[in-house]
Amino acid sequence: MTWVADSHPRLCVLLSSCLTTRAVGPLVSISGLALLASRLSDRSGQLHSRLPPVRRDSFERRKTTSDFFASLRPARVVDRSIDRTRALRSTALSVKRRLRLRFRFRFFLFGMAFVLAGTRFPTLRISRLSAGSGLGGQRRGSSVRLDCVCRKPTMKARASGSSHDIDLVSSTGNVLVPGAENDDLSSTDTSSNIETISSGLQFLPETADLISEEKVDPEAEQTTVASQIISEKTKEEGNVEVEGKPRSIPPPGSGKRIYEIDPKLKGFRGHLDHRYSEYKKMREIIDQHEGGLDKFSRGYEKFGFQRSANGITYREWAPGAKWATLIGDFNNWNPQADVMTKNEFGVWEVFLPNNADGSPPIPHASRVKIRMDTPSGIKDSIPAWIKFSVQAPNEIPYNGIYYDPPDEEKYVFEHPQPNAPKSLRIYESHVGMSSPEPKINTYVNFRDNVLPRIKRLGYNAVQIMAIQEHSYYASFGYHVTNFFAPSSRFGTPDELKSLIDRAHELGLIVLMDIVHSHASNNVLDGLNQFDGTDSHYFHSGSLGYHWIWDSRLFNYGNWEVLRFLLSNARWWLEEYKFDGFRFDGVTSMMYTHHGLAVGFTGNLNEYFGYATDVNAMVYLMLVNDMIHGLFPKAVTIGEDVSGMPTFCIPVQDGGVGFDYRLHMAIPDKWIEFMKLKDEDWKIGNIVDTLTNRRWLEKCVAYAESHDQALVGDKTLAFWLMDKDMYDFMALDRPSTPRIDRGIALHKMIRLLTMSLGGEGYLNFMGNEFGHPEWIDFPRGDQHLPNGVIVPGNNNSFDKCRRMFDLGDADYLRYRGMQEFDQAMQHLEEEYEFMTSEHQYISRKNEGDKMLVFERGDLVFVFNFHWANSYFDYRIGCLKPGKYKVVLDSDDKLFGGFNRIDHTAEYFTNEGIYDNRRCSLSVYAPSRTAVVYALAD
């Protein structure tokens, strides 16, 4: 059996330069055109998943996924055109990922290719079953052989389909009429009451009502395991028990406190009150039709595979499909064996009774897909709610995996989740590239080797990227294909659970980098055109396409999209015990322009108008409401560069509800300074950027993240030391002026960012010791249709790893930078200065290049002058007494010159100085930061 992906050439634009200004954002000049093909996502080509799962005490005995698929033989001949389209697809995404477009005030696009049109696949018919297929409805027993695949995925160009939209407010301020075309506007007044809004909606009933009437008695009498669990947990909505205490989602408040916090918002009261009223209406509709937000956010107990005592029920929302059947190893991929039925809400369903011996009808770890007849033709898709998916060796598409291990093999959490720390110190990490070796690392290795390192360095939170399954490895995990499945490259779901449990044992909270801002454009493995239409989970047409990211944009006004995303957030918190999220790309969600070509200046008119996507705002309020109500310890961080007011104000007070926003202007400012001479550094400019945040809205500050580490960009260490890092980092060799300057400024920049930039701090793994070079995912040569060959890196993992041994080596200068970062983290742990209410900047001297400020009980003194050191330099302070040095960047341990005497005592003098009650005299060496604290 064969299938052919006959892709048509697509028009792409090569953007060679992008000039930006702070006021107007990027101005793009188109310098050339290139022809590319394929919307297929590229693959890493290697699989490092592990099946089946095992207990924590037997990881050494586990089987790898490669072993599991060892006997697999290609079930079809893949046309080589797919390899060509993969290479072309990789060209577009490999350049695009270098941007990741974090909506900075300025960003540069060099040679970026993006796709403008779709790929059409010819419709193929099933001619016969493979030789190994069963007949009729005959099932395979518990066999998990994977060599009997007989599938012919078929897709055509995108076509519109029906969906259940409740688009309360569009970008134009009009209301979208439920039941109409997704993006057609109506003149209905936005002030219509809840009855008017909900009158035209179709709502999916509870789980019991989803069972079709045609079922036989065993199916009709089934009681799902999920329902039993729910009944044990709670007797009524919004009162879930956890650790002996009830959890509940509080009702909406007045939403008026935001005007007390920022009186300037009163001028935009119409917009903000309307936003909050739409949120309240949505809460009321959910209460009325779904039994509350608690039940609504448990969609994973309705959709996907539901195990019961009598068998397995599978449900999928696919209103555009005309016919559907469940296929997989369990029924020899026989499309006639388990045909599904569709109800009036577009939900397909099938019940599979247990085998005669009582075993489950679908064996654990077997492959499954749903085959549908859609407006785009016959296609096989991975179930949207799949909990695990795997790419077999030598295959392009992923396969959905029915993951339901025996009880004895399921991981059981042993350690309680820590409380959210008062001062958040985040270690941003990526499991796959966390090994010093050039390979894809595993959950188990990260658990055993990286987590203890993070704890030793003094961080109290680990933020993990690329958890949600993503077919294209080089997307850094941001092109998600399977939202409920942890990435199989790194191991099994149970191994991920063991990782999180170990972190909790160490006292670390675990944050997940969650992507709800967009989804992969991949039609084979992901949600794109799942039911054969382009308006299923996403907006149709251009509204549903992000031209920079080449990805699909969710329709947050769609009822089932809300269920899907809310349930997805809860799934990771409930099932895997994550302690919170860093929401990716929130700026793109909040505005219909997605932050593109917009330079946010802080003018309130930029935030409240027709460009604001109120549907997305309501979703963000709902998800924060759900998270903080049901998981009071959980932390939510939003990636927003726009500075949206009320972003980190509780929902009940009228805000969006995040705990923190990423202070994304800081790394851009440091990169800007990297391009200047030392004498052109303006102390005031640095301070303004670090302190430019809204009152009562907490920020996570960072000098650099994974963005700056990507190929095409530079880390701070590489900006500062460049090629000298290759030859002069050994202590047995003489240093250079560039190395000395780089190490000194690297430490100062990080300390200043942490101490003045926000209430939390983030560092990307390896950057604490100035990891050399950049991150470059493995890739081969790419052949463009115009004959141009884009050289790859020979599929090398050499620069897709973290060489932690450099920071540990006592014979390298990297060690000193790592020791300083560790001392910095432990200083904050002891004094908790990031969350102190006392903050005062007493001196910003441009001539001396001196910066002095107080935060908490500490006095920070920074001398950015490249040559001048100051003896008996007088600085102001609030509290009188005897001071001591508690941190010194010039310490020899940290690679400094040891110019500060740590045994010295510093006594204050009475009298006003720099508007402070007291003062003391200190020695301030050049390019040095010193922190003082009261000795008693």
Buried (B, 14 or more C-beta within 10 A) or exposed (E): BEBBBEBEEBEBBBBEBBEBEEEEBBEBEEEEEBEBBBBBBBBBBBBBBBBBBBBBEEBEEBBBBBEBBEEBEEBBEBBEBBEBBBBBBBBBBBBBBBBBBBBBBBBBBEBBBBBEBBBBBEBBEBEEBBEBBBEEEEBBEBEBEBEBBBBBBBBBBBBBBBBBBBBBBBBEBBBBBBEEBBBEBEEBEBEEEBEEBBEBBBBBBEBEEBBBEEBEEBBBEBEBEBBEEBEEEBEEBBBBEBEEEEBBBEEBBEBEBBBEBBEEBEEBEEBBBBBBBBBBBBBBBBBEBBBBBBBBBBBBBBBBBBBBEBBBBBBBBBBBBEBBBBBBBBBBBBBEBBBBBBBEBBBBBBBBBBBEEEEBBBBBBBBBBBBBBBBBBBBBBBBBBBBBBBBBEEBBBBBBBBBBBEEEBBBEEEBEBBEBBEBBBBBBBBBBBBBBEBBBBBBBBBBBBBBEBBBEBBBBBBBBBBBBBBBBBBBBBBBBBBBBBBBBBBBBBBBBBBBBBBBBBBEBBBBBBBBBBBBBBBBBBBBBBBBBBBBBBBBBEEBBBBEBBBBBBBBBBBBBBBBBBBBBBBBBBBBBBBBBBBBBBBBBBBBBBBBBEBBBEEEBEBBBEBBBBBBBBBBBBBBBBBBBBBBEBBBBBBBBBBBBBBBBBBBBBBBBBBBBBBBBBBBBBBBEBBEEEBEEBEBEBBBEBBBBBBEEBBBBBBBBBBBBBBBBBBBBBBBBBEEBBEEBBEBEEEBEEBBBBBBBBBBBBBBBBBBBBBBBBBBBBBBBBBBBBBBBBBBBEBBBBEEEEBEBBEEBBEBBBBBBEBBBBEEBBBBBBBBBBBBBBBBBBEBBBBBBEEBBBBBBBEEBBBBBBBBBBBBBBBBBBBEBBBEEBBBBBBBBEEBBBBBBBBBEEBBBBEBBEEEEEBEBEEEEBBEBBBBBBBBBBBBBBBBBBBEE
